[in-house]
Amino acid sequence: MAAESSLRTGRKAPYGLLSPGILWLILFFLVPMGSLLRIALSEKPNAFLPDYEFTWKWDNFSNAIERFQPELARSFGYAAAATVLCIIIGYPLAYYLAFRAGRWRSLLLALIMVPFFTSFLIRTIAWQTILGADGPALAVMEVLSLVPVTDAIGLTTNGAFLNTPEAVIGGLTYNFAPFMILPIYVSLEKIDPRLLDAARDLYSRPSEAFRKIILPLSLPGVFAGTLLTFIPAAGDFINAELLGNVRTGMIGSQITKLFLRESNYPEAAALSFIFMAIITVGVLLYAKVLGTDELAA
């Protein structure tokens, strides 16, 4: 009997260990999500008051999609562009840190983390100054007579960096690049150098060793970095507000406007649910394509 009781207790132990996390998810995720869904299915009887009534109004979802379709498309487009740029910039840097930095590795990692010591808002305002009409970026372009070239390739508009989609994408790339670099660096650092030695012993070219060994083993870092970059970038509105204009608005700006300025809680909640649903479906598809088996390794 004692052995049977001990066995039952052992089987229940994992559930006991999981209970704090499950309780946390219920209180701070499921309950707020349920409340948000209730608001999304409500109706606002008075346009000037923040009151609403639960009426199972599914039209809020279709109205939100119809009204804010351009902002949804821009949000995911800007986030995707910023994510690709973060991979292009971050992967070589992470590779250098993992395999070539040597004694400079700690210093370079610290430099990557330094921006986190400053507020996200202040960093974006700094870029507003850098890219402004009197900022150093435009001054350098003018000295080098490159403004016509940057206008032609779309990097600037009428000789201005600010208030353009490129400025918003650049701000997103700068602010979220560390979230891409660090996961990729961790994946690369875990690779056993003896695998590369074995590849050389088998007369494998460096490009083949990278393609067949390093890249596949670093994909979990790319996957994690993509999620950490794309999801917050798609929901960001600070870069669009400070570096863009009314034609570069993102979905986060519209949700904020609906909640805080128009007090249109039902439509704001519906738009939030639509955004989360699209993100969830996209992440699941991306995970299926890339695979996540190595993430737990």
C-alpha positions as CSV (number, residue, x, y, z in Angstrom):
1,M,0.0,0.0,0.0
2,A,2.8,2.4,0.9
3,A,4.5,1.7,-2.4
4,E,1.2,2.3,-4.2
5,S,0.6,5.5,-2.4
6,S,4.1,6.7,-3.1
7,L,3.6,5.9,-6.8
8,R,0.4,7.9,-6.9
9,T,2.1,10.8,-5.2
10,G,5.0,10.6,-7.7
11,R,2.5,10.8,-10.6
12,K,0.9,13.9,-9.1
13,A,4.1,15.7,-8.4
14,P,4.6,17.1,-12.0
15,Y,1.1,18.6,-11.8
16,G,1.9,20.2,-8.5
17,L,5.0,21.7,-10.0
18,L,3.0,23.0,-13.0
19,S,0.2,24.4,-10.9
20,P,1.8,27.9,-10.2
21,G,2.4,28.4,-13.9
22,I,-1.0,27.1,-14.9
23,L,-2.6,29.4,-12.3
24,W,-0.6,32.3,-13.6
25,L,-1.8,31.6,-17.2
26,I,-5.4,31.4,-16.1
27,L,-5.4,34.6,-14.1
28,F,-3.2,36.8,-16.3
29,F,-3.9,35.3,-19.8
30,L,-7.2,33.4,-20.1
31,V,-9.2,35.7,-17.8
32,P,-8.1,38.9,-19.6
33,M,-8.6,37.2,-23.0
34,G,-12.1,36.2,-22.0
35,S,-12.8,39.8,-20.9
36,L,-11.4,41.1,-24.1
37,L,-13.5,38.7,-26.2
38,R,-16.6,39.8,-24.3
39,I,-15.8,43.5,-25.1
40,A,-15.2,42.6,-28.7
41,L,-18.7,41.1,-28.9
42,S,-20.3,44.1,-27.3
43,E,-22.0,47.2,-28.7
44,K,-21.3,50.8,-27.9
45,P,-24.7,52.5,-27.6
46,N,-23.4,56.1,-27.2
47,A,-20.5,57.3,-29.4
48,F,-19.4,59.9,-26.8
49,L,-19.4,57.6,-23.7
50,P,-16.9,54.7,-23.0
51,D,-19.9,52.4,-22.1
52,Y,-20.7,49.2,-24.0
53,E,-23.3,46.4,-23.8
54,F,-22.6,42.7,-24.5
55,T,-24.8,41.8,-27.5
56,W,-22.9,39.1,-29.4
57,K,-22.1,41.6,-32.1
58,W,-19.8,39.7,-34.5
59,D,-20.0,42.6,-36.9
60,N,-17.2,44.3,-34.9
61,F,-14.7,41.9,-36.4
62,S,-15.7,42.4,-40.0
63,N,-16.0,46.1,-39.5
64,A,-12.5,46.2,-38.0
65,I,-11.0,44.3,-40.9
66,E,-12.8,46.5,-43.5
67,R,-11.8,49.7,-41.8
68,F,-8.2,48.9,-40.9
69,Q,-7.1,46.5,-43.7
70,P,-4.3,48.9,-44.9
71,E,-2.9,49.2,-41.4
72,L,-2.9,45.5,-41.0
73,A,-1.1,45.0,-44.3
74,R,1.5,47.7,-43.4
75,S,2.1,46.3,-40.0
76,F,2.9,42.8,-41.2
77,G,4.8,44.2,-44.2
78,Y,7.0,46.5,-42.2
79,A,7.6,43.8,-39.5
80,A,8.5,41.2,-42.2
81,A,11.0,43.7,-43.9
82,A,12.5,44.5,-40.5
83,T,12.8,40.8,-39.6
84,V,14.6,40.0,-42.9
85,L,17.0,42.9,-42.3
86,C,17.7,41.8,-38.8
87,I,18.6,38.3,-40.1
88,I,20.8,39.8,-42.8
89,I,22.6,42.0,-40.2
90,G,22.4,39.8,-37.2
91,Y,23.5,36.4,-38.6
92,P,27.0,37.5,-39.8
93,L,27.5,39.4,-36.5
94,A,26.4,36.4,-34.4
95,Y,28.6,34.1,-36.5
96,Y,31.6,36.4,-35.9
97,L,30.9,36.5,-32.1
98,A,30.6,32.7,-31.9
99,F,33.6,31.7,-34.0
100,R,35.9,34.7,-34.6
101,A,35.6,37.3,-31.8
102,G,38.0,35.6,-29.4
103,R,38.8,37.8,-26.4
104,W,36.7,40.6,-27.8
105,R,33.5,38.5,-27.5
106,S,32.4,39.8,-24.1
107,L,33.0,43.4,-25.1
108,L,31.0,43.0,-28.3
109,L,28.1,41.3,-26.5
110,A,28.1,44.1,-24.0
111,L,27.9,46.7,-26.8
112,I,24.9,44.8,-28.3
113,M,23.2,45.0,-24.9
114,V,24.0,48.6,-24.2
115,P,20.9,50.0,-26.0
116,F,18.7,48.1,-23.6
117,F,20.0,50.4,-20.8
118,T,18.1,53.2,-22.5
119,S,14.3,53.5,-22.9
120,F,12.8,52.3,-26.2
121,L,11.1,55.6,-26.6
122,I,14.3,57.6,-26.1
123,R,16.2,55.4,-28.6
124,T,13.5,56.1,-31.2
125,I,13.5,59.8,-30.5
126,A,17.3,59.7,-31.0
127,W,16.8,58.3,-34.5
128,Q,14.2,61.0,-35.1
129,T,17.0,63.5,-34.5
130,I,19.6,61.5,-36.5
131,L,17.3,61.2,-39.6
132,G,15.9,64.7,-39.3
133,A,16.4,67.5,-41.8
134,D,19.2,68.9,-39.7
135,G,20.5,65.5,-38.6
136,P,23.9,63.9,-39.4
137,A,22.5,61.2,-41.7
138,L,21.2,63.7,-44.3
139,A,24.2,66.0,-43.9
140,V,26.5,63.1,-44.8
141,M,24.3,62.3,-47.9
142,E,24.4,65.9,-49.0
143,V,28.2,66.2,-48.6
144,L,28.7,63.0,-50.7
145,S,26.0,64.2,-53.2
146,L,24.1,61.0,-52.7
147,V,20.7,62.5,-52.1
148,P,19.6,62.0,-55.8
149,V,20.7,58.3,-55.5
150,T,18.9,57.7,-52.3
151,D,15.8,59.4,-53.7
152,A,16.0,57.1,-56.8
153,I,16.3,53.9,-54.8
154,G,13.6,55.0,-52.4
155,L,15.7,55.4,-49.3
156,T,14.7,59.0,-49.0
157,T,11.7,61.0,-50.3
158,N,12.4,64.5,-51.7
159,G,15.7,64.5,-49.9
160,A,14.2,63.5,-46.5
161,F,14.7,60.4,-44.4
162,L,11.8,61.0,-41.9
163,N,8.1,60.4,-42.6
164,T,8.8,57.5,-44.9
165,P,8.2,53.8,-44.7
166,E,11.9,53.2,-45.0
167,A,12.5,55.3,-41.8
168,V,9.9,53.2,-39.9
169,I,11.4,49.9,-41.1
170,G,14.9,51.2,-40.2
171,G,13.7,52.1,-36.7
172,L,12.1,48.7,-36.2
173,T,15.3,47.0,-37.5
174,Y,17.5,49.0,-35.1
175,N,15.3,48.5,-32.0
176,F,14.7,44.8,-32.5
177,A,18.1,43.7,-34.0
178,P,19.4,42.5,-30.6
179,F,16.5,40.1,-30.2
180,M,17.7,38.5,-33.4
181,I,21.4,38.5,-32.7
182,L,21.4,36.9,-29.3
183,P,19.3,33.8,-30.1
184,I,21.3,33.1,-33.2
185,Y,24.6,33.6,-31.3
186,V,23.4,31.1,-28.6
187,S,22.6,28.5,-31.3
188,L,26.0,29.0,-33.0
189,E,27.9,28.9,-29.8
190,K,26.5,25.5,-28.9
191,I,27.9,24.0,-32.1
192,D,30.8,21.6,-31.4
193,P,33.9,22.9,-33.2
194,R,34.9,19.3,-33.8
195,L,32.2,19.0,-36.4
196,L,33.9,21.7,-38.4
197,D,37.2,19.9,-37.9
198,A,35.7,16.7,-39.2
199,A,34.3,18.5,-42.2
200,R,37.7,19.8,-43.1
201,D,39.3,16.4,-42.6
202,L,36.7,15.1,-45.1
203,Y,37.8,17.8,-47.6
204,S,34.6,19.8,-47.3
205,R,34.8,23.3,-48.5
206,P,33.9,26.1,-46.0
207,S,30.8,26.9,-47.9
208,E,29.7,23.3,-47.8
209,A,30.5,23.0,-44.1
210,F,28.4,26.1,-43.4
211,R,25.5,24.9,-45.6
212,K,25.4,21.3,-44.2
213,I,26.5,21.9,-40.6
214,I,26.3,25.4,-39.3
215,L,23.2,26.6,-40.9
216,P,20.9,23.6,-40.0
217,L,22.2,23.6,-36.4
218,S,21.6,27.4,-36.1
219,L,18.0,27.3,-37.4
220,P,16.5,27.1,-33.9
221,G,18.2,30.4,-33.1
222,V,16.9,31.9,-36.4
223,F,13.4,30.6,-35.5
224,A,13.5,32.1,-32.0
225,G,15.0,35.4,-33.2
226,T,12.3,35.7,-35.9
227,L,9.5,35.3,-33.3
228,L,11.2,37.7,-30.9
229,T,11.6,40.2,-33.7
230,F,8.5,39.9,-35.9
231,I,5.8,39.7,-33.2
232,P,6.7,42.9,-31.3
233,A,7.6,44.7,-34.5
234,A,4.2,44.0,-36.0
235,G,2.5,45.4,-32.9
236,D,4.8,48.4,-32.5
237,F,3.5,51.9,-33.0
238,I,6.2,54.1,-31.6
239,N,8.4,53.9,-34.6
240,A,5.5,54.6,-36.9
241,E,4.4,57.6,-34.9
242,L,7.8,59.2,-34.5
243,L,9.6,58.2,-37.8
244,G,6.6,58.0,-40.1
245,N,3.5,60.0,-41.0
246,V,-0.2,59.4,-41.3
247,R,0.3,57.2,-44.4
248,T,2.7,54.9,-42.5
249,G,0.4,54.1,-39.6
250,M,0.5,50.6,-38.1
251,I,-2.1,48.5,-36.4
252,G,-0.8,49.3,-32.9
253,S,-1.4,53.0,-33.5
254,Q,-5.0,52.3,-34.5
255,I,-5.7,50.1,-31.5
256,T,-4.3,52.8,-29.2
257,K,-6.4,55.4,-30.9
258,L,-9.6,53.3,-30.6
259,F,-9.0,52.6,-26.9
260,L,-7.7,55.9,-25.7
261,R,-9.0,58.6,-28.0
262,E,-12.3,57.3,-29.4
263,S,-13.2,55.1,-26.4
264,N,-14.4,52.5,-28.9
265,Y,-13.6,49.5,-26.8
266,P,-15.6,46.9,-28.8
267,E,-13.9,47.7,-32.1
268,A,-10.5,48.0,-30.5
269,A,-10.9,44.6,-28.8
270,A,-12.1,43.0,-32.0
271,L,-9.1,44.5,-33.9
272,S,-6.7,43.2,-31.2
273,F,-8.2,39.7,-31.5
274,I,-7.9,39.8,-35.3
275,F,-4.2,40.8,-35.0
276,M,-3.5,38.1,-32.5
277,A,-5.2,35.5,-34.6
278,I,-3.2,36.4,-37.7
279,I,0.0,36.3,-35.6
280,T,-0.9,32.9,-34.2
281,V,-1.7,31.4,-37.6
282,G,1.5,32.8,-39.0
283,V,3.7,31.5,-36.2
284,L,2.2,28.0,-36.5
285,L,2.8,27.9,-40.2
286,Y,6.3,29.2,-39.8
287,A,7.0,26.6,-37.1
288,K,5.7,23.9,-39.4
289,V,7.9,25.0,-42.3
290,L,11.1,25.6,-40.3
291,G,10.6,22.9,-37.6
292,T,11.1,23.4,-33.9
293,D,12.5,20.0,-32.7
294,E,15.9,21.5,-31.9
295,L,14.5,24.4,-29.8
296,A,14.5,22.4,-26.6
297,A,18.0,21.0,-27.2
